[in-house]
Amino acid sequence: MKLPTILLFLFFIAILTKSQAALYIDDTSTTEKGHFELSISFDYYGDEEKEYDPETEDYTKNVSKEIDITADLTLGLTDRWDAGFTIPYQFLNNSSSGKVNGFTDFNLSTKYRLWDETDRYPSYALSFDYKLTNANKEKELGTGEQDYTLTNILTKGFGEYIFDLNLGYTFISGKEDNIFIYAFDITKDLNEKISFCNEIYGENTLNRKFSDNILIFASSLDYQINKTISLESGVGIGITKASPDFQVSSTVTFSF
């Protein structure tokens, strides 16, 4: 299916449905005080690139596939503050470098909501993420660099719609090429159990041209089975060359 057809289909779905799920963006809500949230995620990324070989004067095709299985555990510390950690495992399959699998870099995170939403102003939260360097860089499972990400999170309802905006900055130790992160979504509930979300997610390094930065459009559907379990599935489409061509994601979340 061609990219314009996919985008048109997702836009049509967005008009007809209501949403509150998201693949990339975060909102200002925090885990309930004294409770845990455990999320198990499955993500599949596919990408195909053609590179020119001056020796053969021809283009070579490089196909890469990636599967991520991630466990994320979060504890509500207060009514406004939570903290957690993420353990990801990767399966990489690249037509030029072969197959490899293993744990990638672990992540520690915390979020604090500074104020709640009012009639005039959105709710505001600040999150901090610290990426470790435990993964094997030689196998391309990790970056070998410590990352610190600070993200501003805004959430505001307008009638039946809810808008989320994320503006963050990643500081990479030992490098000047830090990353500006941005994400925006529009949400609206379909009913008490089912929700749907459209979002834009980007990563921008200022000294790179537009095509070398990540920009992704994603849509996801969430089903709240009961107070304890929810399921979420979605697709992402890469807009720039540096982005994966497509992504398929599913997450099951347990609250206890």
C-alpha positions in Angstrom: 0.0 0.0 0.0 1.4 3.4 -1.0 2.2 6.0 1.7 -0.4 8.6 0.5 -3.1 5.8 0.6 -2.1 4.9 4.1 -2.2 8.5 5.3 -5.6 9.1 3.7 -7.0 6.0 5.3 -5.7 6.9 8.7 -7.0 10.5 8.4 -10.4 9.1 7.4 -10.4 6.9 10.5 -9.4 9.8 12.7 -12.5 11.7 11.6 -14.9 8.9 12.4 -13.4 7.8 15.7 -12.5 9.1 19.1 -9.1 8.5 20.7 -6.9 8.6 23.8 -4.1 6.1 23.0 -0.6 7.0 21.8 2.6 5.2 20.6 5.1 8.0 21.3 3.6 10.9 23.1 3.1 11.2 26.9 0.4 13.0 28.8 0.4 14.6 32.2 -1.2 11.8 34.1 0.8 9.8 36.6 0.5 6.4 38.1 -1.9 6.3 41.1 -0.1 6.7 44.5 0.9 3.4 46.0 0.1 1.5 42.8 2.1 -0.1 40.0 1.7 -0.2 36.2 3.4 -2.9 34.2 3.5 -2.5 30.4 4.8 -5.3 28.1 5.3 -3.9 24.6 6.1 -5.6 21.2 7.4 -3.3 18.4 8.3 -4.3 14.9 10.2 -1.9 12.6 10.9 -2.4 8.9 13.1 -0.2 6.7 14.6 -0.4 3.2 17.3 1.9 1.8 19.0 2.1 -1.5 22.6 3.3 -1.5 24.8 4.1 -4.5 28.0 2.1 -4.9 30.6 4.0 -6.9 32.6 0.9 -7.6 29.8 -1.0 -9.3 28.1 2.2 -10.4 24.8 0.7 -9.2 22.4 0.9 -6.3 22.5 -1.7 -3.5 19.4 -2.4 -1.4 19.8 -2.7 2.4 16.8 -4.2 4.3 16.7 -3.9 8.1 14.2 -5.4 10.4 14.0 -4.9 14.2 11.8 -6.4 16.9 11.8 -4.9 20.4 10.2 -6.5 23.4 10.0 -4.1 26.3 9.0 -4.3 30.0 8.2 -1.1 31.7 7.4 -0.9 35.5 6.2 2.4 37.1 5.3 3.1 40.7 3.1 6.0 41.9 5.0 7.8 44.6 2.5 10.6 45.3 -0.7 11.9 43.6 1.5 13.8 41.2 4.8 11.9 41.0 5.8 8.5 39.6 9.0 6.7 38.8 10.0 3.6 36.9 12.4 1.7 34.8 12.4 0.1 31.3 14.1 -3.1 30.2 14.2 -3.6 26.4 15.3 -6.7 24.4 16.1 -6.4 20.7 16.2 -8.7 17.7 18.1 -7.1 14.8 18.2 -8.4 11.2 20.1 -6.4 8.7 20.8 -7.6 5.1 24.4 -6.2 5.2 25.5 -6.9 8.8 23.4 -10.0 9.7 21.4 -11.0 12.7 22.0 -10.2 16.4 19.9 -10.1 19.6 20.3 -9.1 23.2 19.4 -6.5 25.8 19.7 -2.9 24.7 20.2 0.1 27.0 18.0 0.2 30.2 16.2 3.3 31.0 15.3 5.0 34.3 12.5 7.6 34.3 10.4 9.9 36.6 7.5 12.3 36.0 6.0 15.1 38.1 2.8 17.0 37.4 3.3 20.6 38.5 -0.3 21.7 38.1 -3.7 20.4 36.9 -5.8 21.6 34.0 -8.1 24.6 34.4 -10.7 26.2 32.1 -8.0 28.4 30.7 -4.7 26.6 31.0 -3.5 23.0 30.3 -2.1 20.7 32.9 1.7 20.6 32.9 4.2 17.9 33.8 7.9 17.5 33.6 9.6 14.1 32.9 13.2 13.0 33.2 14.7 10.0 31.5 18.2 8.5 32.0 19.5 6.0 29.5 22.2 3.6 30.8 25.0 2.0 28.8 24.6 -1.6 29.7 24.1 -2.9 26.1 26.7 -4.2 23.7 27.7 -1.4 21.4 29.8 -3.6 19.1 26.7 -5.6 18.3 24.8 -2.3 17.6 22.4 -3.1 20.5 23.3 0.2 22.4 24.7 3.6 21.7 27.6 3.4 24.2 26.6 6.9 25.4 24.6 8.0 28.4 21.5 10.1 27.5 19.6 12.5 29.7 16.2 13.6 28.4 14.1 16.4 29.9 10.5 16.7 28.5 7.8 19.3 29.0 4.3 17.8 28.8 1.1 19.7 28.3 -2.5 18.3 28.2 -5.6 20.3 27.5 -9.2 19.4 26.7 -11.3 21.5 24.3 -14.9 20.2 24.3 -14.8 16.6 23.2 -11.1 16.7 22.1 -7.9 16.3 24.1 -4.6 17.7 22.9 -1.2 16.6 24.1 2.1 18.4 23.4 5.6 17.2 24.2 8.7 19.3 23.9 11.9 17.6 25.0 15.7 17.8 24.7 18.1 14.9 24.9 21.7 15.6 26.2 24.1 13.0 24.9 27.3 12.7 27.0 30.5 13.3 25.0 28.7 14.7 22.0 27.6 18.1 20.7 24.8 16.7 18.6 22.0 16.8 21.2 18.5 16.1 20.1 15.3 18.2 20.2 12.2 16.0 20.6 8.7 17.1 19.8 5.3 15.3 19.6 1.7 16.3 19.2 -1.6 14.4 19.2 -5.4 14.9 19.1 -7.5 12.5 21.1 -11.2 11.7 21.5 -12.9 8.7 23.2 -14.9 6.4 21.0 -16.7 5.0 24.1 -16.0 4.1 27.7 -13.6 1.3 26.6 -12.2 2.0 23.1 -10.1 5.0 22.1 -8.1 6.0 19.1 -5.2 8.4 18.6 -3.3 10.2 15.8 0.0 11.7 16.5 3.2 13.2 15.0 6.6 12.5 16.6 9.9 14.0 15.6 13.6 14.0 16.6 15.7 16.9 15.3 19.4 17.4 15.4 19.9 21.1 14.4 23.0 20.6 12.2 21.3 17.9 10.0 19.0 18.5 7.0 15.3 17.6 7.2 15.6 14.2 5.6 18.3 13.1 8.1 16.0 13.7 11.1 13.2 11.4 12.3 9.6 12.3 11.7 6.8 9.7 12.1 3.0 9.8 11.8 1.3 7.2 14.0 -2.2 6.0 14.8 -3.2 3.7 17.6 -6.2 2.0 19.1 -6.7 1.3 22.8 -9.1 -1.1 24.5 -9.7 -0.9 28.3 -10.7 -4.5 29.1 -11.3 -3.7 32.8 -9.8 -1.5 35.6 -6.7 -3.7 35.6 -5.8 -4.6 32.0 -5.7 -2.5 28.8 -4.5 -3.4 25.3 -3.1 -1.0 22.7 -2.1 -1.5 19.1 -0.9 0.9 16.4 1.0 1.6 13.3 3.6 4.2 12.4 4.7 5.5 9.0 8.1 7.1 8.5 7.9 10.5 6.7 11.6 11.2 6.3 14.4 9.0 5.0 16.0 8.6 8.4 12.8 7.2 9.9 11.8 3.5 9.7 9.5 2.9 6.7 6.8 1.4 9.0 6.2 0.3 12.6 3.7 -2.1 14.1 3.3 -1.9 17.9 1.2 -3.7 20.6 1.2 -3.1 24.4 -0.6 -4.8 27.2 -0.7 -2.8 30.5 -1.5 -4.2 34.0 -2.5 -1.8 36.8 -2.3 -3.1 40.4 
